[in-house]
Amino acid sequence: MERPEPAEVRMSQAIQPAHANPRGELSAGQLLKWIDATACLAAEKHAGISCVTASVDDIQFEETARVGQVITIKAKVTRAFSTSMEISIKVIVQDMLTGIEKLVSVAFSTFVAKPVGKEKIHLKPVTLLTEQDHVEHNLASERRKVRLHHEDTFKNLMKENSEFDDPICDEEKGMVSTGGTAVQSIELVLPPHANHHGNTFGGQIMAWMESLATISASRLCRAHPLLKSVDMFKFRGPSAVGDRLVFNAIVNNTFQTCVEVGVRVEAFDCQEWSKGQGRHINSAFLIYNAVNDKEEMVTFPRIKPISKDDFRRYRGAIARKRIRLGRKYVTSHKEEVPVCVQWDISNQVSLSNANVEALKNLAAKSGWEVTSAVEKIKIYTLEEHDLLSVWVEKHVERPAHLTYHLLSDFTKRPLWDPHFMSCEVINWVSEGDQIYYITCPIVNGDKPKDLVVLVSRRRPLKDGTYTVAVKSVLLPSVPPCPHYIRSEIICAGFLIRAIDSSSCTVSYFNQISASISPYFAGNLGGWSKSIEETAASCIKFIENATDGGLINTF
């Protein structure tokens, strides 16, 4: 393992049986304790004074670790604001027999510097040494905006959810209520549970919360819950030695193979305990998968909300899922592995047909879920392992053949799509296939992006569907330029179906790659309407076109 960076703090722990769950795997609660302690030490190394946890969010668990292996936790400050800091955390597991290392988890936490007396705090800026430091520094600002606007975004999505019919709410055989998943527990805070400030150690509270959430999830699936991610641990206030902490957990909603469990923590001192008046100090939403005894992934039953509170929690889980989708791509830690193919003129027919088939296969997949519905526009998302795809469906008051003519000519794309600055044909392969060079605007303060894509067009054969498929290709004559970030489209395009002689349905699909995810993240997370706005611009563009494809002023 490489040497630590100057500002980085590392903790290494050999996993003992006392750290494990009944499956012999490292307990998520124990890992959360180690993560919080390491992050706190990184924050205090930068600040030079005591720091406390404000929140821990965007925790993703990629792999499990087992007894006998070694965990290494790396934490460093990515950006300092006036009194708070964002800490990036990365957890690696190493097998001692093989030496193989794997990524276990990533997380981001926010710590606040704790002033001494009335002293005012203004943290020094982080020293940026590498290009990756600069990238993380810029992303930290975006992540902070998401955190600060979380409550407003959540309220807007809750309002939006109530305005369109949620297909999950339809009556369905096998739906269950969540009453049987409610779990309550109590802990008395003792000296070993305190941190070096005398307050209850945040990692210990997170571990208790995770333990209770696991019990709640297991009551729904009767299987082995595996913590997949944590939406957010929010620390609303401190607790101290002698306090009684009351934990309440319940399942909020399920999404095929995952379930969201909400946990609330209230603290009571002696007087508050006798009066039954506690302080709400912590909340968290934890997302689990589950496996059966054969290690097969379990599909959770659909939830049937009954009470008003059930509906609130049910719809809240839907809103948080959408915010998570957006946040996931703002906080993405994965390096993109290029999958685009080399353009080969001798194999152009096969590459073109594969482009079209990939789009049709994406459209035919099951599991699409509605995330937004406004007038003529519906947005769906599909999650498959680490892949996220988007489907935007639009109703257009123009004939299908004219719509196809306009949308298949990508030189017109910048007229209605703000994500395309320029689009030029660099290789007219055939009547049905062209290769375009595309430039895109700056996002998140980074360089602008560019693309080289194959656009394959097909008129209807039997099913009456016009197809415009898009995929990135490698073209030696157009190498990456230092002024742009070369990006990639894995699979995208339009499927256009006639409704009658004067109107049609346009479905746009995109399997989102890491490089283009910043253009989608805000919309998926609910703090932007860029997809709806672009779709509306597209509709206006088409409906203002003449049959000859000329555009009226709009």
VEXDREN-2710 file (C-alpha; in Angstrom, 1 decimal):
% VEXDREN-2710
k/r/px/py/pz
1/MET/0.0/0.0/0.0
2/GLU/1.3/3.5/-0.9
3/ARG/2.5/6.0/1.6
4/PRO/-0.2/8.4/3.0
5/GLU/-0.4/11.9/1.8
6/PRO/0.7/14.7/4.2
7/ALA/-2.9/15.8/5.0
8/GLU/-4.3/12.2/5.1
9/VAL/-5.1/10.3/8.3
10/ARG/-5.1/6.5/8.2
11/MET/-6.5/3.8/10.5
12/SER/-5.7/0.1/10.0
13/GLN/-7.6/-2.6/11.9
14/ALA/-7.3/-6.4/11.9
15/ILE/-10.9/-7.7/11.9
16/GLN/-11.5/-9.9/15.0
17/PRO/-14.5/-12.1/15.8
18/ALA/-15.7/-9.4/18.2
19/HIS/-16.1/-7.0/15.2
20/ALA/-18.1/-9.4/13.1
21/ASN/-21.8/-10.2/12.6
22/PRO/-23.3/-13.7/12.6
23/ARG/-22.2/-14.2/9.0
24/GLY/-18.5/-13.7/9.9
25/GLU/-18.4/-10.3/8.1
26/LEU/-17.3/-7.0/9.5
27/SER/-20.3/-5.4/11.3
28/ALA/-21.4/-2.2/9.5
29/GLY/-21.9/-0.6/12.9
30/GLN/-18.2/-1.3/13.9
31/LEU/-17.0/0.1/10.6
32/LEU/-19.1/3.2/11.1
33/LYS/-17.4/3.8/14.5
34/TRP/-13.9/3.5/12.9
35/ILE/-15.0/5.8/10.0
36/ASP/-16.2/8.5/12.4
37/ALA/-13.1/8.4/14.5
38/THR/-10.7/8.6/11.5
39/ALA/-12.7/11.4/10.0
40/CYS/-12.7/13.3/13.2
41/LEU/-8.9/13.0/13.5
42/ALA/-8.5/14.2/9.9
43/ALA/-10.7/17.3/10.7
44/GLU/-8.8/18.1/13.8
45/LYS/-5.4/17.7/12.0
46/HIS/-6.5/20.5/9.6
47/ALA/-8.3/22.7/12.1
48/GLY/-5.9/22.5/15.0
49/ILE/-8.7/22.5/17.5
50/SER/-11.5/20.1/18.6
51/CYS/-14.2/19.2/16.0
52/VAL/-17.6/17.6/16.1
53/THR/-19.6/15.6/13.6
54/ALA/-22.4/17.5/11.9
55/SER/-23.4/14.8/9.4
56/VAL/-22.2/11.7/7.6
57/ASP/-23.7/11.2/4.2
58/ASP/-23.4/9.4/0.8
59/ILE/-22.0/6.3/2.5
60/GLN/-21.8/3.5/-0.2
61/PHE/-20.8/-0.1/0.7
62/GLU/-19.2/-1.8/-2.3
63/GLU/-17.7/-5.0/-0.7
64/THR/-17.9/-6.9/2.6
65/ALA/-14.8/-7.6/4.8
66/ARG/-14.4/-10.8/6.8
67/VAL/-12.7/-11.9/10.0
68/GLY/-8.9/-12.2/9.5
69/GLN/-8.7/-9.5/6.9
70/VAL/-7.3/-6.0/7.5
71/ILE/-9.3/-2.8/7.0
72/THR/-7.6/0.5/6.2
73/ILE/-9.5/3.8/6.4
74/LYS/-8.2/6.9/4.7
75/ALA/-9.6/10.3/5.6
76/LYS/-8.7/13.7/4.4
77/VAL/-10.2/17.2/4.3
78/THR/-11.3/18.0/0.7
79/ARG/-12.4/21.6/1.4
80/ALA/-12.6/23.9/4.4
81/PHE/-15.4/26.5/4.6
82/SER/-15.5/29.2/7.3
83/THR/-16.2/26.9/10.3
84/SER/-16.9/23.6/8.7
85/MET/-15.0/21.0/6.6
86/GLU/-15.9/18.2/4.3
87/ILE/-13.9/15.0/4.9
88/SER/-13.6/12.3/2.2
89/ILE/-13.4/8.8/3.5
90/LYS/-12.2/5.7/1.7
91/VAL/-12.2/2.2/3.1
92/ILE/-10.0/-0.6/1.7
93/VAL/-9.9/-4.3/2.7
94/GLN/-6.8/-6.4/2.2
95/ASP/-6.7/-10.2/2.3
96/MET/-3.6/-11.1/4.3
97/LEU/-3.0/-14.4/2.5
98/THR/-3.3/-13.1/-1.1
99/GLY/-2.5/-9.4/-0.6
100/ILE/-5.5/-8.5/-2.8
101/GLU/-7.1/-5.2/-2.0
102/LYS/-10.7/-4.2/-2.6
103/LEU/-12.7/-1.0/-2.1
104/VAL/-15.2/-1.6/0.7
105/SER/-16.8/1.8/1.2
106/VAL/-16.7/5.5/0.5
107/ALA/-18.3/8.3/2.5
108/PHE/-18.4/12.1/3.0
109/SER/-18.7/13.7/6.4
110/THR/-19.1/17.2/7.6
111/PHE/-17.3/18.4/10.8
112/VAL/-17.6/21.7/12.6
113/ALA/-14.7/23.3/14.5
114/LYS/-15.5/23.7/18.1
115/PRO/-14.3/27.1/19.4
116/VAL/-12.6/27.6/22.7
117/GLY/-14.7/30.2/24.7
118/LYS/-15.8/33.1/22.6
119/GLU/-12.9/32.7/20.1
120/LYS/-14.1/33.1/16.5
121/ILE/-13.2/30.4/14.0
122/HIS/-12.1/30.8/10.4
123/LEU/-10.5/27.7/9.0
124/LYS/-7.5/27.9/6.8
125/PRO/-7.9/26.7/3.2
126/VAL/-6.9/23.2/2.1
127/THR/-3.6/22.9/0.3
128/LEU/-4.2/21.4/-3.2
129/LEU/-1.3/19.3/-4.4
130/THR/-2.6/17.1/-7.2
131/GLU/-5.1/17.4/-10.0
132/GLN/-7.4/15.0/-8.1
133/ASP/-7.3/17.4/-5.1
134/HIS/-8.5/20.2/-7.3
135/VAL/-11.4/18.0/-8.7
136/GLU/-12.5/17.0/-5.2
137/HIS/-12.2/20.6/-4.0
138/ASN/-14.6/21.7/-6.7
139/LEU/-17.0/18.8/-6.1
140/ALA/-17.0/19.5/-2.4
141/SER/-18.6/22.9/-3.2
142/GLU/-21.3/21.1/-5.2
143/ARG/-21.9/18.6/-2.5
144/ARG/-22.3/21.4/0.1
145/LYS/-24.9/23.1/-2.1
146/VAL/-26.8/19.8/-2.2
147/ARG/-26.7/19.4/1.6
148/LEU/-27.7/23.0/2.3
149/HIS/-30.7/22.7/-0.1
150/HIS/-31.7/19.2/0.9
151/GLU/-34.7/20.3/3.0
152/ASP/-36.1/22.5/0.3
153/THR/-35.5/19.9/-2.4
154/PHE/-37.2/17.3/-0.3
155/LYS/-40.2/19.4/0.4
156/ASN/-40.6/20.2/-3.4
157/LEU/-40.3/16.6/-4.3
158/MET/-42.9/15.6/-1.7
159/LYS/-45.3/18.2/-3.2
160/GLU/-44.5/16.9/-6.7
161/ASN/-45.1/13.3/-5.6
162/SER/-48.6/14.1/-4.4
163/GLU/-49.5/15.7/-7.7
164/PHE/-49.2/12.6/-9.9
165/ASP/-50.4/9.0/-9.4
166/ASP/-47.7/6.8/-8.1
167/PRO/-48.1/3.4/-9.8
168/ILE/-46.5/1.7/-6.8
169/CYS/-49.5/2.7/-4.7
170/ASP/-51.9/0.7/-6.9
171/GLU/-53.3/-2.3/-5.1
172/GLU/-51.3/-5.4/-5.8
173/LYS/-51.3/-9.0/-4.5
174/GLY/-48.7/-9.6/-1.8
175/MET/-48.4/-6.0/-0.6
176/VAL/-47.6/-5.7/3.2
177/SER/-47.9/-3.1/5.8
178/THR/-44.8/-1.9/7.8
179/GLY/-46.4/-2.2/11.3
180/GLY/-44.5/-5.4/12.0
181/THR/-41.1/-3.8/11.2
182/ALA/-41.3/-1.2/14.0
183/VAL/-38.5/-1.7/16.5
184/GLN/-37.6/0.3/19.7
185/SER/-34.5/0.1/21.9
186/ILE/-32.9/2.1/24.6
187/GLU/-29.3/2.7/25.6
188/LEU/-27.8/4.3/28.7
189/VAL/-24.8/6.4/27.7
190/LEU/-21.8/5.3/29.9
191/PRO/-18.2/6.7/30.0
192/PRO/-16.9/4.2/27.4
193/HIS/-19.4/5.6/25.0
194/ALA/-18.1/9.2/25.2
195/ASN/-15.7/10.9/22.9
196/HIS/-12.7/13.1/23.9
197/HIS/-15.1/16.1/24.3
198/GLY/-17.3/14.3/26.9
199/ASN/-20.2/13.9/24.5
200/THR/-21.6/10.6/23.2
201/PHE/-19.3/9.4/20.4
202/GLY/-21.0/9.9/17.1
203/GLY/-19.7/6.6/15.7
204/GLN/-21.3/4.8/18.7
205/ILE/-24.7/6.4/18.0
206/MET/-24.4/5.4/14.3
207/ALA/-23.5/1.8/15.3
208/TRP/-26.6/1.6/17.6
209/MET/-28.8/3.0/14.8
210/GLU/-27.5/0.6/12.2
211/SER/-28.1/-2.4/14.6
212/LEU/-31.7/-1.4/15.1
213/ALA/-32.3/-0.8/11.4
214/THR/-30.9/-4.2/10.6
215/ILE/-33.5/-5.8/12.9
216/SER/-36.3/-3.8/11.3
217/ALA/-35.2/-4.8/7.7
218/SER/-34.9/-8.5/8.7
219/ARG/-38.5/-8.5/10.0
220/LEU/-39.7/-7.6/6.5
221/CYS/-37.6/-10.1/4.5
222/ARG/-36.9/-13.0/6.9
223/ALA/-33.4/-13.1/5.3
224/HIS/-29.9/-11.6/5.9
225/PRO/-30.0/-7.8/5.5
226/LEU/-26.8/-6.3/4.0
227/LEU/-26.3/-2.5/4.4
228/LYS/-25.8/-1.1/0.9
229/SER/-25.8/2.7/1.6
230/VAL/-26.7/5.3/4.1
231/ASP/-28.7/8.4/2.9
232/MET/-27.5/10.6/5.8
233/PHE/-26.7/10.5/9.5
234/LYS/-27.8/14.0/10.7
235/PHE/-26.6/15.1/14.1
236/ARG/-29.1/17.6/15.4
237/GLY/-27.7/18.0/18.9
238/PRO/-25.3/16.4/21.4
239/SER/-26.0/13.9/24.2
240/ALA/-23.8/13.2/27.2
241/VAL/-22.8/10.5/29.7
242/GLY/-25.9/9.7/31.8
243/ASP/-28.4/10.4/29.0
244/ARG/-30.9/7.7/28.0
245/LEU/-31.1/7.3/24.2
246/VAL/-34.3/5.9/22.8
247/PHE/-34.1/4.5/19.2
248/ASN/-37.1/3.9/17.0
249/ALA/-36.7/2.2/13.5
250/ILE/-39.3/1.2/10.9
251/VAL/-39.3/0.3/7.2
252/ASN/-40.5/3.2/5.1
253/ASN/-40.6/1.7/1.6
254/THR/-39.2/-1.0/-0.7
255/PHE/-37.8/-0.8/-4.2
256/GLN/-37.5/-4.3/-5.7
257/THR/-34.3/-5.6/-4.1
258/CYS/-33.7/-2.8/-1.6
259/VAL/-35.5/-1.4/1.4
260/GLU/-35.3/1.9/3.2
261/VAL/-35.3/1.9/7.0
262/GLY/-35.8/5.2/9.0
263/VAL/-34.2/5.6/12.4
264/ARG/-34.9/8.4/14.9
265/VAL/-33.0/9.0/18.2
266/GLU/-34.2/11.0/21.2
267/ALA/-32.1/11.8/24.2
268/PHE/-33.3/12.2/27.8
269/ASP/-31.5/13.4/30.9
270/CYS/-33.0/12.4/34.3
271/GLN/-35.6/15.2/34.5
272/GLU/-36.6/14.8/30.8
273/TRP/-36.9/11.1/31.3
274/SER/-39.3/11.5/34.2
275/LYS/-41.4/14.0/32.2
276/GLY/-41.3/12.0/29.0
277/GLN/-39.9/15.0/27.1
278/GLY/-36.9/14.0/25.0
279/ARG/-34.6/15.9/22.6
280/HIS/-34.5/14.7/18.9
281/ILE/-30.8/14.4/18.4
282/ASN/-30.3/12.1/15.4
283/SER/-32.1/10.8/12.2
284/ALA/-30.9/8.5/9.5
285/PHE/-32.2/6.6/6.5
286/LEU/-30.4/3.3/5.8
287/ILE/-30.8/1.2/2.6
288/TYR/-30.4/-2.5/2.6
289/ASN/-30.3/-5.5/0.2
290/ALA/-30.9/-9.0/1.5
291/VAL/-29.7/-12.5/0.7
292/ASN/-31.2/-15.8/1.6
293/ASP/-29.4/-18.9/2.8
294/LYS/-28.3/-19.7/-0.8
295/GLU/-26.7/-16.2/-1.1
296/GLU/-29.4/-15.2/-3.6
297/MET/-30.6/-11.6/-3.7
298/VAL/-34.1/-11.3/-2.2
299/THR/-36.9/-9.2/-3.7
300/PHE/-38.8/-7.3/-1.0
301/PRO/-42.6/-7.3/-1.0
302/ARG/-44.3/-4.1/-2.0
303/ILE/-45.4/-1.8/0.9
304/LYS/-49.1/-1.0/1.5
305/PRO/-49.4/2.4/3.3
306/ILE/-52.4/2.5/5.6
307/SER/-52.2/5.4/8.0
308/LYS/-51.4/9.0/7.2
309/ASP/-48.0/8.6/8.7
310/ASP/-47.4/5.5/6.6
311/PHE/-48.1/7.5/3.4
312/ARG/-45.8/10.3/4.6
313/ARG/-42.9/7.9/5.2
314/TYR/-43.7/6.0/2.0
315/ARG/-43.6/9.1/-0.2
316/GLY/-40.7/10.5/1.7
317/ALA/-38.7/7.4/0.8
318/ILE/-39.5/7.9/-2.9
319/ALA/-38.3/11.5/-2.7
320/ARG/-35.1/10.5/-0.9
321/LYS/-34.4/7.8/-3.5
322/ARG/-34.6/10.5/-6.2
323/ILE/-32.2/12.8/-4.2
324/ARG/-29.8/9.9/-3.7
325/LEU/-29.7/9.2/-7.5
326/GLY/-28.6/12.8/-8.1
327/ARG/-26.2/12.9/-5.2
328/LYS/-24.6/9.6/-6.2
329/TYR/-23.4/11.3/-9.4
330/VAL/-22.3/14.5/-7.7
331/THR/-20.2/12.4/-5.3
332/SER/-19.1/9.8/-7.8
333/HIS/-15.8/8.3/-6.8
334/LYS/-15.4/5.8/-9.6
335/GLU/-13.0/6.2/-12.5
336/GLU/-14.8/5.6/-15.7
337/VAL/-13.5/2.7/-17.8
338/PRO/-14.0/3.5/-21.5
339/VAL/-16.3/1.0/-23.3
340/CYS/-16.6/2.7/-26.6
341/VAL/-15.4/0.7/-29.6
342/GLN/-12.9/1.6/-32.3
343/TRP/-14.6/2.7/-35.5
344/ASP/-13.9/0.3/-38.3
345/ILE/-15.1/1.1/-41.8
346/SER/-14.9/-2.5/-42.8
347/ASN/-17.2/-3.5/-39.9
348/GLN/-19.6/-0.5/-40.2
349/VAL/-22.8/-2.5/-40.8
350/SER/-22.2/-4.7/-37.7
351/LEU/-21.4/-1.6/-35.5
352/SER/-24.4/0.3/-36.8
353/ASN/-26.8/-2.6/-36.2
354/ALA/-25.4/-3.2/-32.7
355/ASN/-26.0/0.5/-31.9
356/VAL/-29.6/0.2/-32.9
357/GLU/-30.1/-3.1/-31.1
358/ALA/-28.6/-1.7/-27.9
359/LEU/-31.1/1.1/-27.8
360/LYS/-34.1/-1.2/-28.4
361/ASN/-32.9/-3.6/-25.7
362/LEU/-32.5/-0.7/-23.2
363/ALA/-36.1/0.5/-24.0
364/ALA/-37.5/-3.1/-23.6
365/LYS/-36.1/-3.6/-20.1
366/SER/-38.4/-4.0/-17.1
367/GLY/-38.2/-2.1/-13.9
368/TRP/-38.5/1.5/-15.1
369/GLU/-40.0/3.7/-12.4
370/VAL/-41.7/7.1/-12.8
371/THR/-39.8/9.9/-11.1
372/SER/-41.6/12.9/-12.6
373/ALA/-44.7/13.7/-14.6
374/VAL/-45.5/17.2/-15.9
375/GLU/-48.1/17.8/-18.6
376/LYS/-46.6/16.3/-21.9
377/ILE/-43.4/15.0/-20.2
378/LYS/-42.7/11.9/-18.1
379/ILE/-39.3/10.9/-16.7
380/TYR/-38.5/7.4/-15.7
381/THR/-35.3/5.9/-14.2
382/LEU/-33.9/2.4/-14.2
383/GLU/-31.2/1.2/-11.8
384/GLU/-29.2/-2.0/-12.6
385/HIS/-26.3/-2.6/-10.2
386/ASP/-24.0/0.4/-10.8
387/LEU/-25.8/1.5/-14.0
388/LEU/-28.5/4.2/-14.1
389/SER/-30.6/4.9/-17.2
390/VAL/-33.1/7.7/-17.9
391/TRP/-36.1/7.6/-20.2
392/VAL/-37.9/10.9/-21.1
393/GLU/-41.2/10.5/-22.8
394/LYS/-42.7/13.4/-24.7
395/HIS/-46.0/13.9/-26.5
396/VAL/-45.5/16.0/-29.6
397/GLU/-48.2/17.6/-31.8
398/ARG/-46.4/16.9/-35.1
399/PRO/-46.3/13.9/-37.5
400/ALA/-43.8/11.1/-36.6
401/HIS/-41.9/11.4/-39.9
402/LEU/-41.3/15.1/-39.5
403/THR/-40.2/14.6/-35.9
404/TYR/-37.8/11.9/-37.0
405/HIS/-36.4/14.1/-39.7
406/LEU/-35.6/16.9/-37.1
407/LEU/-34.3/14.7/-34.3
408/SER/-32.1/12.5/-36.5
409/ASP/-30.2/15.5/-37.8
410/PHE/-27.8/16.3/-34.9
411/THR/-26.5/19.5/-36.4
412/LYS/-29.9/20.9/-35.3
413/ARG/-29.5/19.7/-31.7
414/PRO/-27.8/22.9/-30.3
415/LEU/-30.9/24.8/-31.4
416/TRP/-33.0/23.2/-28.7
417/ASP/-30.6/21.3/-26.3
418/PRO/-28.5/23.6/-24.0
419/HIS/-26.2/20.6/-23.3
420/PHE/-24.9/20.7/-26.9
421/MET/-22.7/23.7/-27.8
422/SER/-21.8/22.5/-31.3
423/CYS/-22.4/19.4/-33.3
424/GLU/-20.8/18.7/-36.7
425/VAL/-20.7/15.8/-39.1
426/ILE/-17.1/14.5/-39.4
427/ASN/-17.8/11.3/-41.3
428/TRP/-20.9/10.8/-43.5
429/VAL/-20.7/7.0/-43.4
430/SER/-24.0/6.3/-45.2
431/GLU/-27.5/7.6/-45.5
432/GLY/-28.4/5.9/-42.2
433/ASP/-25.1/6.5/-40.3
434/GLN/-23.1/9.6/-39.5
435/ILE/-20.2/10.3/-37.1
436/TYR/-20.5/13.6/-35.2
437/TYR/-18.1/15.6/-33.1
438/ILE/-19.9/17.3/-30.2
439/THR/-18.9/19.9/-27.7
440/CYS/-20.7/20.5/-24.4
441/PRO/-20.6/23.3/-21.9
442/ILE/-18.7/23.5/-18.6
443/VAL/-20.3/21.9/-15.6
444/ASN/-19.0/22.1/-11.9
445/GLY/-16.3/24.5/-12.9
446/ASP/-14.4/21.9/-14.9
447/LYS/-13.2/21.9/-18.5
448/PRO/-15.9/21.6/-21.2
449/LYS/-16.6/18.1/-22.5
450/ASP/-16.5/16.7/-26.0
451/LEU/-17.8/13.6/-27.7
452/VAL/-17.3/11.5/-30.9
453/VAL/-20.5/9.6/-31.5
454/LEU/-22.0/7.3/-34.1
455/VAL/-25.7/8.2/-34.9
456/SER/-27.6/5.3/-36.6
457/ARG/-31.0/6.2/-38.1
458/ARG/-33.7/3.7/-39.1
459/ARG/-37.1/4.2/-40.6
460/PRO/-40.0/1.9/-39.5
461/LEU/-40.0/-1.7/-40.8
462/LYS/-42.8/-3.6/-39.0
463/ASP/-43.4/-2.0/-35.6
464/GLY/-43.9/1.5/-36.9
465/THR/-41.1/2.9/-34.8
466/TYR/-38.5/5.4/-36.0
467/THR/-35.1/4.9/-34.4
468/VAL/-32.2/7.2/-33.8
469/ALA/-29.4/5.4/-31.9
470/VAL/-26.3/7.1/-30.4
471/LYS/-23.1/5.6/-29.1
472/SER/-19.5/6.9/-28.7
473/VAL/-16.8/5.5/-30.9
474/LEU/-13.0/5.9/-31.1
475/LEU/-11.8/7.7/-34.2
476/PRO/-8.0/8.0/-34.6
477/SER/-8.5/11.2/-36.7
478/VAL/-10.1/12.9/-33.7
479/PRO/-7.9/12.3/-30.7
480/PRO/-8.7/13.8/-27.3
481/CYS/-8.0/17.6/-27.0
482/PRO/-6.3/19.1/-23.9
483/HIS/-8.9/21.9/-23.8
484/TYR/-11.8/19.4/-23.4
485/ILE/-12.6/16.3/-21.3
486/ARG/-13.3/13.5/-23.7
487/SER/-16.6/12.0/-22.6
488/GLU/-18.7/9.0/-23.6
489/ILE/-22.2/8.0/-24.4
490/ILE/-22.7/4.3/-23.7
491/CYS/-26.1/3.9/-25.2
492/ALA/-28.7/6.7/-26.0
493/GLY/-31.2/7.8/-28.6
494/PHE/-34.8/8.4/-29.7
495/LEU/-37.6/6.0/-30.4
496/ILE/-40.5/7.8/-32.2
497/ARG/-44.0/6.3/-32.5
498/ALA/-46.9/7.8/-34.3
499/ILE/-50.1/8.3/-32.3
500/ASP/-52.1/9.4/-35.4
501/SER/-51.3/11.3/-38.6
502/SER/-50.6/14.6/-36.8
503/SER/-49.0/13.6/-33.4
504/CYS/-46.4/11.2/-32.0
505/THR/-44.7/10.0/-28.8
506/VAL/-40.9/10.7/-28.6
507/SER/-39.0/8.5/-26.1
508/TYR/-35.4/9.6/-25.3
509/PHE/-33.2/7.0/-23.5
510/ASN/-29.7/7.4/-22.0
511/GLN/-27.6/4.9/-20.1
512/ILE/-25.7/7.4/-18.0
513/SER/-21.9/7.3/-18.0
514/ALA/-19.8/8.9/-15.3
515/SER/-18.6/11.5/-17.7
516/ILE/-22.0/12.8/-18.6
517/SER/-23.6/12.3/-15.2
518/PRO/-23.1/16.0/-14.1
519/TYR/-25.6/17.0/-16.8
520/PHE/-28.3/14.7/-15.2
521/ALA/-27.4/14.8/-11.5
522/GLY/-29.3/18.0/-10.5
523/ASN/-32.5/16.9/-12.3
524/LEU/-32.4/13.3/-10.9
525/GLY/-31.8/14.7/-7.4
526/GLY/-34.7/17.1/-7.6
527/TRP/-32.8/20.4/-7.3
528/SER/-32.9/21.2/-11.0
529/LYS/-35.5/20.9/-13.8
530/SER/-32.9/20.8/-16.7
531/ILE/-34.4/17.6/-18.2
532/GLU/-37.9/18.9/-18.2
533/GLU/-36.8/22.2/-19.6
534/THR/-34.8/20.5/-22.4
535/ALA/-37.7/18.3/-23.2
536/ALA/-40.0/21.3/-23.4
537/SER/-37.5/23.1/-25.6
538/CYS/-37.4/20.0/-27.8
539/ILE/-41.2/19.9/-28.1
540/LYS/-41.3/23.6/-29.0
541/PHE/-38.6/23.2/-31.6
542/ILE/-40.5/20.3/-33.3
543/GLU/-43.9/21.9/-33.1
544/ASN/-42.6/25.2/-34.6
545/ALA/-41.0/23.4/-37.6
546/THR/-42.5/23.4/-41.1
547/ASP/-42.9/20.2/-43.0
548/GLY/-39.8/21.0/-44.9
549/GLY/-37.8/21.1/-41.6
550/LEU/-37.4/24.9/-41.6
551/ILE/-37.6/26.5/-38.2
552/ASN/-39.9/29.4/-37.3
553/THR/-38.7/32.0/-34.9
554/PHE/-39.6/31.1/-31.3
END
